[in-house]
Amino acid sequence: MQKWFKRITGAAGIVLLVLVAVWGISKLVGPSRAERAALKTMSEPVSFAGRNAYPAIWLQDYPVPAGEMDAVMAEDVRRFVAIGLPKEGTPPVDFTTSAAERYRSDRPAYEVRQRLCSAREDCLAKVRTDLPGYDKLLDEHAGWIARMEAATHADQLSNPFPPRMDMPLPTFASTYAPATLFAARFARGDREAAIASTCAAINDWRKLGAHSNMLISWAIARGFGAEGYGGLLAQMLAEVPNDQALPPACVDAMAVPNPVEISMCTVMRGEFDFYAKSMASVIGVSSRGQGWEKHLFYDDGMTQARTAVSMAKYCSPATDAAFAADQSPPLMQPASRYRLQCVANFIGCILSDIATPGYQGFDLGHRDGLAMKRTLAALAWWRTQPDALTDPAATLARMPAEYRSAAHPLRLNTDKTALVMPTLNDEKKDITLPLPGSRAAQ
């Protein structure tokens, strides 16, 4: 019996030594060459020049003077950092801006905000159902809506809060409130001003989307700039004669997407920075006072490198070319977690596979947004065609290739008064845009 016990103990010792050796080799080997290259690509810092829209959007419900916004924003960041991460199992603190201590919120009531247009509505039709009522609403909340309009007159949209899972976010939906104002102006007959403001809003959101370090704000910018205000502009142009000159702001608003807008590299670097740092902070909190396994089988650097691989494709010329051609970007197959590098980072490998979000929905939404921008450019071209209204089928047939999208083929509706653009995202329906000038005589 004693002899067998010694054999079992010896075998267990050998197994333990082998495991320790494998763990040590795994730690020594570290990330693969491809992972190190991906990490280097995604770790390049993201920075933009010019005015940041984030403070104004964050402080939207308080009448903070423009000259004080940056100072209030800095104070909010300082207070948030001082709070620290919540302990495991503890709900995050309901963080409120310090502006609430000095200024009274003038945010409209929920019932009022529900009456405002959303980016997926026909805003012109909505305000025309009760134009006097909307005029009264807009007058009562003129100051708040004016702040929403001014907030997006900026060069970038960068979140100054440190990347954490409990990071506070503003109410982005409110920043679409000016659309209701512009629609009401148009419905009242102030058409040139309404069109100019709508084109300016498109330009704002196109710029902010191309210069954002957050995936959520990038997606909102696309939705508001392309589908929201873009759809509103199309509704307006349907009621304007095609030979009427448009405001200067509409030149850029109705331009085909530029290379900066086509690429997702910058925003994905921002997303990677948020994910990597917030995940590391969560692991740090959860491992306090925990067992040895969280220290032995989690490596922050190796986890970041593994995560970077799935995101680095967005910084490749092949992906940019695919988006420009309205095609799916190349697929990146994640490395198996049953490999040497995952021995010393088994927890990190699991978290990377589970927690790294799938970006296919963002890919499809991005391609929908690019197609919508090309379609707006097509509408600008359409206005210059002599047979735009008399023979729309012929006009569509000769439309230049730069306005076409391979996976979003435009077609005319049944009565040939509107262009129909299909979408790739399953949650959306086809987007129907009336032809320019098609309702001008109505």
C-alpha positions in Angstrom: 0.0 0.0 0.0 2.8 2.4 0.9 4.6 1.5 -2.3 1.5 2.4 -4.4 1.1 5.6 -2.5 4.6 6.6 -3.3 4.1 5.9 -6.9 0.9 7.9 -7.1 2.5 10.8 -5.2 5.5 10.7 -7.6 3.3 10.6 -10.6 1.3 13.6 -9.3 4.5 15.4 -8.7 5.7 14.8 -12.2 2.3 16.0 -13.6 2.5 19.1 -11.5 6.0 19.8 -12.7 4.9 19.4 -16.3 2.0 21.7 -15.8 4.3 24.3 -14.2 6.7 23.9 -17.1 3.9 24.3 -19.6 2.5 27.4 -17.8 6.0 28.9 -17.7 6.6 28.3 -21.4 3.2 29.8 -22.1 4.0 32.9 -20.1 7.4 33.1 -21.8 6.1 32.7 -25.3 3.4 35.4 -24.8 1.3 36.7 -27.7 1.8 35.4 -31.2 3.5 37.5 -33.9 0.0 38.2 -35.4 -1.3 39.2 -32.0 1.6 41.5 -31.3 1.1 43.2 -34.7 -2.6 43.6 -34.1 -1.9 45.1 -30.7 0.5 47.6 -32.1 -2.0 48.6 -34.8 -4.9 49.1 -32.3 -2.8 50.8 -29.6 -2.0 53.8 -31.7 -3.5 56.8 -29.8 -6.6 58.5 -31.1 -6.6 62.3 -31.0 -8.5 65.0 -32.9 -8.0 68.7 -33.3 -10.7 71.4 -32.8 -13.7 71.8 -30.6 -15.1 68.8 -28.9 -18.9 68.4 -28.9 -19.0 66.1 -25.9 -19.1 68.7 -23.1 -22.1 70.5 -24.7 -23.9 67.2 -25.3 -23.1 66.0 -21.8 -24.4 69.3 -20.3 -27.4 69.5 -22.6 -30.0 69.9 -19.9 -28.4 72.8 -18.1 -27.9 76.4 -19.4 -24.1 76.4 -18.8 -22.5 79.3 -20.6 -20.3 78.2 -23.5 -17.2 79.6 -21.9 -17.7 77.5 -18.8 -18.5 74.1 -20.3 -14.9 72.8 -20.5 -14.3 73.7 -16.8 -17.6 72.0 -15.7 -16.7 68.9 -17.9 -13.2 68.7 -16.3 -14.8 68.9 -12.8 -17.2 66.1 -13.7 -14.3 63.9 -14.9 -12.4 64.7 -11.7 -15.3 63.7 -9.5 -15.9 60.5 -11.5 -12.3 59.4 -11.2 -12.4 60.1 -7.4 -15.4 57.8 -7.0 -13.4 54.8 -8.1 -14.7 51.5 -9.4 -17.6 49.9 -7.5 -16.9 46.8 -5.6 -17.9 43.5 -7.1 -21.6 42.9 -6.7 -22.2 46.6 -5.9 -24.3 48.6 -8.4 -22.6 51.6 -10.0 -23.1 55.1 -8.6 -25.8 57.1 -10.4 -23.4 59.9 -11.5 -24.8 63.4 -12.0 -23.0 66.4 -13.5 -21.8 69.1 -11.1 -23.8 71.6 -13.3 -26.9 70.5 -11.4 -25.5 72.3 -8.3 -25.4 75.6 -10.1 -28.0 75.6 -12.8 -31.6 74.6 -13.1 -32.4 71.9 -15.6 -34.7 73.0 -18.4 -35.1 69.6 -20.0 -38.6 69.2 -21.4 -41.0 66.7 -19.8 -41.1 63.2 -21.1 -44.4 63.8 -22.8 -43.0 66.8 -24.7 -39.9 64.9 -25.8 -42.0 62.1 -27.1 -43.7 64.6 -29.5 -40.3 65.5 -31.1 -39.3 63.7 -34.3 -37.1 60.6 -34.2 -34.6 59.9 -36.9 -36.8 57.2 -38.5 -40.0 59.3 -38.8 -41.3 61.5 -41.6 -40.7 64.7 -39.6 -42.5 67.0 -42.1 -45.6 64.9 -42.1 -45.5 64.8 -38.3 -45.3 68.5 -37.6 -48.0 69.2 -40.3 -50.5 67.2 -38.2 -50.5 70.0 -35.6 -48.3 72.9 -36.8 -49.7 75.5 -34.3 -49.1 73.0 -31.5 -45.6 72.4 -32.6 -44.9 76.1 -32.9 -46.0 76.5 -29.3 -43.9 73.6 -28.2 -40.8 74.9 -30.0 -41.3 78.4 -28.6 -41.7 77.2 -25.0 -38.4 75.1 -25.2 -36.5 77.4 -27.6 -33.5 77.7 -25.3 -33.1 74.0 -24.8 -33.5 73.2 -28.5 -31.0 76.0 -29.4 -28.4 74.3 -27.2 -29.0 71.0 -28.9 -28.4 72.6 -32.3 -25.3 74.5 -31.1 -23.9 71.4 -29.4 -23.1 69.6 -32.7 -21.3 72.6 -34.3 -18.0 71.1 -33.5 -15.0 69.2 -35.0 -14.9 66.0 -32.9 -16.9 63.9 -30.4 -14.4 62.5 -27.9 -15.4 61.1 -24.5 -13.2 62.6 -21.8 -14.3 60.2 -19.1 -11.8 57.4 -18.3 -12.7 54.0 -20.0 -14.7 52.1 -17.4 -17.7 49.8 -17.5 -19.6 52.3 -15.3 -18.7 55.3 -17.5 -21.6 57.7 -17.7 -23.1 58.6 -21.1 -25.3 61.6 -22.2 -28.7 61.3 -23.7 -27.8 61.3 -27.4 -31.4 61.0 -28.5 -32.1 64.6 -27.4 -29.5 66.0 -29.9 -31.9 65.2 -32.7 -34.5 67.7 -31.3 -33.5 70.4 -33.9 -35.0 68.3 -36.7 -38.5 69.1 -35.4 -37.6 72.8 -35.5 -36.3 72.6 -39.0 -39.3 70.7 -40.2 -41.6 73.3 -38.7 -39.7 76.1 -40.3 -40.1 74.4 -43.7 -43.8 73.7 -43.1 -44.4 77.4 -42.2 -42.8 78.5 -45.5 -39.3 79.5 -44.4 -37.9 76.9 -46.7 -34.4 78.2 -47.6 -33.5 78.6 -43.9 -34.9 75.2 -43.1 -32.9 73.5 -45.9 -29.8 75.4 -44.9 -30.1 74.3 -41.3 -30.8 70.7 -42.2 -27.7 70.6 -44.5 -25.6 72.1 -41.7 -26.8 69.4 -39.3 -25.9 66.7 -41.8 -22.4 68.2 -42.1 -22.1 68.4 -38.4 -22.9 64.7 -37.8 -20.8 63.5 -40.7 -17.8 65.3 -39.3 -18.5 64.1 -35.7 -19.0 60.5 -36.9 -15.7 60.6 -38.7 -13.9 62.1 -35.6 -15.3 60.0 -32.7 -13.6 57.7 -30.3 -16.7 55.9 -29.2 -18.5 53.3 -31.3 -21.9 54.3 -29.8 -21.5 57.9 -30.8 -20.2 57.0 -34.2 -23.3 54.8 -34.8 -25.6 57.6 -33.6 -23.8 60.1 -35.9 -24.4 57.9 -38.8 -28.1 57.4 -38.0 -28.7 61.1 -37.4 -26.6 62.5 -40.2 -27.4 60.0 -43.0 -30.8 58.5 -42.3 -32.3 61.1 -40.0 -31.4 64.5 -41.4 -30.7 63.0 -44.8 -34.2 61.7 -45.0 -35.6 65.0 -43.8 -33.6 66.8 -46.5 -35.0 64.5 -49.2 -38.6 65.2 -48.1 -37.9 69.0 -48.3 -36.2 68.8 -51.7 -39.3 66.9 -53.1 -41.3 70.1 -52.5 -38.7 72.5 -54.0 -38.3 73.1 -57.8 -35.2 71.4 -59.2 -34.0 74.6 -60.7 -33.9 76.4 -57.4 -30.4 76.8 -56.0 -29.6 75.2 -52.7 -27.8 76.8 -49.8 -24.0 76.4 -49.9 -24.0 74.0 -46.9 -25.8 71.4 -49.1 -22.8 70.9 -51.3 -20.9 69.0 -48.6 -24.1 67.5 -47.1 -24.9 65.8 -50.4 -21.4 64.7 -51.3 -20.3 61.1 -51.7 -18.5 59.8 -48.6 -14.9 60.6 -48.3 -12.1 58.2 -47.2 -12.2 59.3 -43.6 -15.9 58.6 -43.4 -15.4 55.2 -45.2 -12.8 53.9 -42.7 -13.8 52.5 -39.3 -10.2 52.4 -38.1 -10.2 55.4 -35.8 -13.4 54.6 -34.0 -12.4 51.0 -33.6 -9.1 52.1 -32.0 -11.2 54.1 -29.6 -13.4 51.1 -29.0 -10.4 48.9 -28.4 -9.0 51.3 -25.9 -12.3 51.4 -24.0 -12.7 47.6 -24.0 -9.1 46.8 -23.0 -8.9 49.3 -20.2 -12.4 48.7 -18.8 -11.9 44.9 -18.9 -8.6 45.3 -17.1 -10.2 47.4 -14.4 -13.1 44.9 -14.0 -10.6 42.0 -13.6 -8.6 44.1 -11.1 -11.7 44.7 -8.9 -13.0 41.1 -9.1 -9.6 39.6 -8.3 -9.1 41.5 -5.0 -9.1 39.0 -2.3 -9.9 36.2 -4.7 -8.0 33.0 -5.2 -4.7 32.4 -6.8 -6.3 31.2 -10.0 -7.2 34.7 -11.1 -3.6 35.8 -10.8 -2.1 32.7 -12.4 -4.5 32.3 -15.3 -5.1 35.9 -16.4 -2.6 38.1 -18.2 -3.8 41.6 -19.2 -1.3 42.0 -22.0 -2.0 38.7 -23.6 -5.7 39.3 -23.3 -5.4 42.7 -25.0 -3.3 41.2 -27.8 -5.8 38.4 -28.4 -8.7 40.9 -28.5 -6.9 43.2 -30.9 -6.8 40.6 -33.6 -10.6 40.8 -34.2 -10.5 44.6 -34.4 -7.3 45.2 -36.4 -9.0 44.2 -39.6 -10.8 47.6 -39.5 -7.4 49.3 -40.0 -6.5 47.4 -43.1 -6.6 48.7 -46.7 -8.6 45.6 -47.6 -11.4 46.6 -45.2 -11.5 50.2 -46.5 -11.6 48.9 -50.0 -14.5 46.6 -49.1 -16.5 49.3 -47.5 -15.8 51.6 -50.5 -17.1 48.9 -52.8 -20.1 48.2 -50.6 -18.8 44.7 -49.8 -18.4 42.7 -46.6 -14.9 43.2 -45.0 -12.6 40.2 -44.7 -13.5 37.8 -41.9 -11.0 37.3 -39.1 -11.1 33.8 -37.5 -10.3 33.9 -33.8 -7.4 31.7 -32.7 -8.4 28.6 -30.7 -8.3 29.0 -26.9 -6.8 25.5 -26.8 -3.3 26.6 -27.6 -0.1 27.2 -25.7 -0.7 30.9 -25.1 -4.0 30.2 -23.3 -2.5 28.0 -20.7 -1.2 31.0 -18.7 -4.1 33.1 -19.8 -7.1 30.8 -19.8 -9.4 33.2 -18.1 -8.3 36.0 -20.5 -8.9 33.7 -23.6 -12.4 32.9 -22.4 -13.2 36.5 -21.7 -11.9 37.6 -25.0 -14.0 35.1 -26.9 -17.1 35.8 -24.9 -16.9 39.5 -24.1 -15.5 40.8 -27.4 -18.6 42.0 -29.2 -19.5 40.9 -32.6 -19.2 43.8 -35.0 -21.2 42.5 -37.9 -24.2 44.6 -37.0 -22.0 47.7 -37.0 -20.5 46.6 -40.4 -23.9 46.4 -41.9 -25.1 49.6 -40.4 -21.9 51.4 -41.6 -22.6 50.1 -45.2 -26.2 51.3 -45.0 -25.0 54.7 -43.9 -22.4 55.0 -46.7 -25.1 53.9 -49.2 -27.5 56.6 -47.8 -24.8 59.2 -48.3 -24.3 58.1 -51.9 -28.0 58.2 -52.4 -28.2 61.8 -51.1 -25.4 62.6 -53.6 -27.5 60.9 -56.3 -30.4 63.2 -55.4 -28.2 66.3 -55.9 -27.2 64.9 -59.3 -30.9 64.0 -60.1 -31.9 67.7 -59.6 -29.7 68.7 -62.6 -31.2 66.2 -65.1 -33.6 67.6 -67.7 -35.8 64.5 -67.7 -35.7 63.9 -63.9 -39.4 64.1 -63.6 -40.6 63.2 -67.1 -38.6 60.0 -67.4 -37.2 58.9 -64.1 -36.5 55.4 -65.3 -34.1 56.8 -68.0 -32.5 59.1 -65.4 -31.9 56.1 -63.0 -30.5 54.0 -65.8 -27.8 56.5 -66.6 -27.0 57.5 -63.1 -23.1 57.5 -62.7 -21.4 54.7 -60.9 -20.1 56.9 -58.0 -23.7 57.2 -56.7 -24.4 53.5 -56.8 -23.8 50.9 -54.1 -23.4 47.3 -55.0 -25.4 45.8 -52.2 -27.9 48.7 -52.1 -29.3 48.9 -55.7 -31.7 51.8 -56.0 -35.0 51.3 -57.7 -38.1 53.4 -58.4 -41.3 52.8 -56.5 -44.4 51.6 -58.3 -45.6 55.1 -59.4 -42.0 56.2 -60.1 -42.1 59.2 -57.7 -39.5 57.9 -55.2 -36.2 56.1 -55.0 -36.2 53.0 -52.8 -32.9 51.9 -51.1 -32.7 48.5 -49.5 -30.9 48.1 -46.2 -28.7 45.2 -45.0 -29.7 45.4 -41.3 -32.6 43.0 -40.6 -34.2 45.4 -38.2 -34.7 48.1 -40.9 -37.0 48.3 -43.8 -36.3 49.7 -47.2 -35.7 53.5 -47.2 -38.0 55.4 -49.5 -36.9 58.9 -50.6 -39.2 61.1 -52.8 -37.7 62.3 -56.1 -36.4 65.9 -56.0 -39.1 68.2 -57.2 -41.8 65.5 -57.4 -44.1 67.4 -55.1 -43.1 70.9 -56.0 -46.4 71.6 -57.9 -48.6 70.1 -55.2 
